[in-house]
Amino acid sequence: MEDKGAHGLRMGGLTGLGGAALGMIEGQLADDGVDAFERKLAVQVFVCLQYGEVSFKYRGG
């Protein structure tokens, strides 16, 4: 397994028409506002190139 480093997985957030409308109306501020509604799970990512497998180790979030 090859260590690919720490990454965040998005859990939730604004999506669909509501998120698109907010993005059009508020521009860059919408991107900042979305963070308030989503949860990010911190994981360490491991990849096996030989077998095409991916593994995650929980780091917090």
Secondary structure, DSSP 8 states (H G I E B T S, - for coil): -EEEEEEEEEEE---HHHHHHHHHHHTHHHHHHHHHHEEEEEEEEEEETTTTEEEEEEEE-
